[in-house]
Amino acid sequence: MESAVIRDKERSRLELERQETIEKLEHLRLDLLSMAEPTADETDVDAYEREKILSLVQSLQRKLESIERAIQLVEQGNYGICQNCGERIDPARLEILPQATLCLKCQREFERRNRR
């Protein structure tokens, strides 16, 4: 019974994070749509703003994918378990980053490998 309560709490927190991320994405996409089409004499500031928004959209899309993966893990009963080494993810890490699927050690290794 207790594990079902914990699972519901984790899922609720992830669902809230998911909804907030979707709202941010929609807001940024509306911002992009409201921007005038670029012209040949477009200012650098407009191009910079558009690129900045596109970068934020891509980042939020990746975050949304991570959240959805974490929700799947909750449903499978594997939430909070590192998908690489199988160890428990520090609860403090999950509190800050509820969509985390890797422990801090494995995350650092993943980022180190991907920088090359």
Secondary structure, 3 states (H helix, E strand, C coil): CHHHHHHHHHHHHHHHHHHHHHHHHHHHHHHHHHCCCCCCCCCHHHHHHHHHHHHHHHHHHHHHHHHHHHHHHHHHCCCCECCCCCCECCHHHHHHCCCCCCCHHHHHHHHHHHCC
